[in-house]
Amino acid sequence: MENGGVRVHGDSGQPVLLLPGGAESCDGFFPGLVEGLVADPGCRVIVHDRPGTGTSTDDGALADAAAHLSALVDSLDRGPVVVVGQSLGGAVAVLFARAYPEKVAGLVLLDPTPIDDPRTCAALERTVGALGKLSTVPVLRQVFPRVAHAAVVRAARRQKLRPDCEAAFVRTANLDAPMLARAVRGITALAKEVQGAVLPRLPAVVVTADRKPDSAMRRSHERFAAAFGGRVECWPGATHSVHLDHPEETLATVRDVVAQAGSST
């Protein structure tokens, strides 16, 4: 079913809302996940680009993302939903669960942006903002896409990704830096609100990339898991794009949270 840019795959079962990273379009961002969840255990998977991201023609701010998703779930009459979010999409999932816990049945956070860490978020906001400005400089506007594409292709080949995952990874080279800068604007202020906040207890898994245990990202992910009453998963060799270098594990993890959500209702 498609309505106003919202696509719902599957006719019945637990609703699952997908939130891609950065300002990327949701379509094709999670290779195999939609089809896998519709086939087993039989979910209704919601694919949607929130305002200010992907193919959406509506302006939107990160601060409004939770309210937008709440209205979306209400309009579809499909709640509560299991939310799957990668990177910035994971941060949005945290904001949504914090603001509207009654509309969230479970969470799968895939190497989420540490939106409970104002210092890291401030650095991210500065860096992405500077990248957005630089990408509009005429000379760099011509060079940057070629350099980014070549770097991403090399990285994809090194990781020996599944063909559909490699294609999805290569598409990330088509980065709209100004859009991304707008998408993260205000994340520092939001992180100050989330830091130390009480989060709802619900079925949750936080998948963290295979990085040093004392890294700021890893510590943030452990805090999220503890706050939601869930667990942390770390798969050998996993990168920030865990949904692409470990697609089978990602699907299995979402299925597990869907099962937990079903047993808790």
C-alpha positions in Angstrom: 0.0 0.0 0.0 1.3 3.5 -0.8 -0.3 6.8 0.4 1.4 10.2 0.3 4.9 8.8 0.0 4.3 6.3 2.8 4.6 2.6 1.7 3.3 -0.2 3.9 4.6 -3.7 2.8 2.6 -6.7 4.1 -1.0 -7.1 4.9 -1.0 -8.1 8.6 1.2 -8.6 11.6 3.4 -6.5 13.8 4.0 -3.0 12.3 7.7 -2.2 11.9 8.9 1.4 11.1 12.2 1.8 9.3 14.4 4.9 9.9 17.5 5.2 7.7 20.7 7.0 8.7 21.6 10.5 7.9 19.2 12.2 5.5 19.1 9.1 3.2 15.9 7.8 1.6 14.4 4.8 3.2 13.8 3.0 -0.1 16.5 0.4 -0.6 18.4 1.5 2.5 17.9 -1.8 4.4 18.5 -4.5 1.7 16.5 -7.6 2.3 14.9 -6.4 5.5 11.5 -5.5 4.2 11.1 -8.7 2.2 12.5 -10.8 5.1 10.1 -9.4 7.7 7.1 -9.6 5.5 7.9 -13.3 4.8 8.7 -14.2 8.4 7.2 -13.6 10.8 4.7 -11.7 8.6 5.1 -8.0 9.5 3.7 -4.8 8.1 6.8 -2.7 7.2 6.5 1.0 7.0 8.8 2.7 4.5 8.8 6.5 4.7 11.1 9.6 4.2 10.4 12.0 7.0 10.4 15.8 6.2 13.8 17.1 5.4 15.3 13.8 4.3 15.4 11.5 1.3 12.9 12.2 -1.4 10.5 14.2 0.9 9.6 17.6 -0.5 8.5 18.9 2.9 10.8 20.9 5.1 11.5 19.3 8.5 13.7 19.6 11.6 15.2 17.0 13.8 13.4 18.6 16.8 10.1 17.8 15.1 10.9 14.3 14.0 9.2 12.5 17.0 6.0 14.5 16.7 5.9 13.8 12.9 6.3 10.0 13.5 3.6 10.1 16.1 1.2 11.7 13.6 2.3 9.2 11.0 1.6 6.2 13.2 -1.8 7.7 14.1 -2.7 8.3 10.5 -1.9 4.7 9.5 -3.6 3.3 12.6 -0.7 0.9 12.8 0.7 1.4 16.3 2.4 0.6 18.4 5.4 -0.1 16.1 8.7 -1.8 16.4 11.2 0.9 15.3 14.4 0.0 13.4 16.8 3.0 13.1 20.4 3.2 11.9 22.8 6.0 12.8 20.8 9.3 12.9 17.7 7.2 12.4 18.6 5.4 15.6 18.7 8.8 17.4 15.3 9.7 16.0 14.0 6.3 17.3 15.2 7.2 20.8 13.5 10.6 20.6 10.3 9.0 19.4 10.3 6.3 22.2 11.1 9.0 24.8 8.3 11.3 23.7 5.6 8.7 22.8 6.4 5.4 24.6 2.9 4.1 24.2 3.4 4.1 20.4 6.6 2.1 20.4 6.5 -1.7 20.9 10.2 -2.3 20.6 13.5 -0.9 19.3 16.4 -2.0 17.2 19.1 0.7 17.2 21.8 0.0 14.6 25.0 1.9 15.7 22.8 4.9 16.6 24.1 8.4 16.8 24.8 9.1 20.5 22.0 11.5 21.2 22.6 11.3 24.9 26.2 12.7 24.5 26.1 16.5 23.9 29.8 16.8 23.4 29.9 14.2 20.6 26.8 15.6 19.1 28.2 19.1 19.1 31.3 17.9 17.2 29.0 16.1 14.7 26.9 19.2 14.2 30.0 21.4 13.6 31.6 18.9 11.2 28.5 18.2 9.1 27.6 21.9 9.1 31.1 22.7 7.7 30.8 19.9 5.2 27.5 21.3 4.0 29.0 24.8 3.4 32.1 23.5 1.7 30.0 21.3 -0.7 28.4 24.5 -2.1 31.7 26.0 -3.1 31.7 25.8 -6.9 35.1 24.0 -7.4 34.4 21.6 -4.5 30.9 21.0 -5.8 32.4 19.4 -8.9 35.2 17.5 -7.2 33.6 16.2 -4.0 31.0 13.8 -5.6 33.8 12.0 -7.7 36.1 11.7 -4.7 33.4 10.5 -2.4 32.1 7.9 -4.9 35.6 6.5 -5.5 36.2 6.2 -1.8 32.9 4.5 -1.1 33.4 2.0 -4.0 36.9 1.1 -2.6 35.4 0.6 0.9 32.6 -1.6 -0.4 35.0 -3.8 -2.2 37.2 -4.2 0.8 34.3 -5.4 2.9 33.1 -7.9 0.3 29.5 -7.1 0.8 26.5 -9.0 -0.5 25.7 -7.6 -4.0 22.5 -5.8 -2.9 24.2 -4.4 0.2 27.2 -3.2 -1.9 24.8 -1.4 -4.2 23.1 0.2 -1.2 26.5 1.2 0.2 27.6 2.8 -3.0 24.4 4.8 -3.2 25.5 6.6 0.0 28.2 8.3 -2.0 25.5 10.4 -3.5 25.5 12.5 -0.4 23.5 15.7 -0.2 25.7 17.4 2.3 23.5 20.5 2.7 20.5 18.3 3.4 22.5 16.3 5.9 23.6 19.5 7.6 20.0 20.6 8.0 19.0 17.1 9.2 21.4 17.2 12.1 20.8 20.8 13.0 19.8 21.2 16.6 21.1 17.7 17.7 23.3 19.2 20.4 20.4 20.9 22.1 18.4 17.6 21.9 21.3 15.7 23.3 21.3 17.9 26.4 17.6 17.1 26.9 18.1 13.3 26.5 21.3 13.1 28.6 20.3 11.4 31.9 16.6 11.3 30.9 14.4 8.4 32.0 13.6 6.2 29.0 10.8 3.6 28.8 11.4 0.0 29.4 10.6 -2.0 26.3 12.1 -4.8 24.1 15.3 -3.3 22.7 18.5 -4.3 21.1 21.4 -1.8 20.5 23.8 -3.1 17.9 27.2 -1.4 18.2 30.0 -1.5 15.7 33.2 -3.4 16.4 35.1 -0.6 18.0 37.0 0.0 21.2 35.0 -0.7 24.3 35.9 2.7 25.9 34.8 4.7 22.9 32.2 7.4 23.3 29.9 5.6 20.9 30.2 2.3 22.7 29.5 3.9 26.1 26.5 5.7 24.7 25.1 2.4 23.2 25.5 0.7 26.6 23.7 3.5 28.3 20.8 3.2 25.8 20.5 -0.6 26.3 20.5 -0.2 30.1 18.0 2.6 30.0 15.5 0.7 27.8 16.1 -2.6 29.6 17.5 -4.2 26.5 20.9 -5.6 25.4 23.9 -4.7 23.4 25.0 -6.7 20.4 28.5 -6.4 18.8 29.2 -8.5 15.8 32.9 -9.2 14.7 34.0 -6.8 12.0 30.8 -4.8 12.1 31.2 -1.2 10.9 28.9 1.8 11.3 26.9 0.3 8.4 26.0 -2.8 10.4 22.9 -3.4 8.4 25.0 -3.8 5.2 28.0 -5.8 6.5 25.8 -8.0 8.7 22.4 -8.1 7.0 21.4 -11.6 8.1 22.2 -10.8 11.8 20.2 -7.6 11.4 17.2 -9.4 10.1 17.4 -12.0 12.9 17.7 -9.3 15.5 14.6 -7.5 14.3 12.7 -10.7 14.2 13.7 -11.4 17.8 12.5 -8.0 18.9 9.2 -8.4 17.0 8.8 -11.7 18.8 9.5 -10.0 22.2 7.0 -7.3 21.4 4.4 -9.8 20.6 4.9 -11.8 23.8 4.7 -8.6 25.9 1.3 -7.5 24.6 
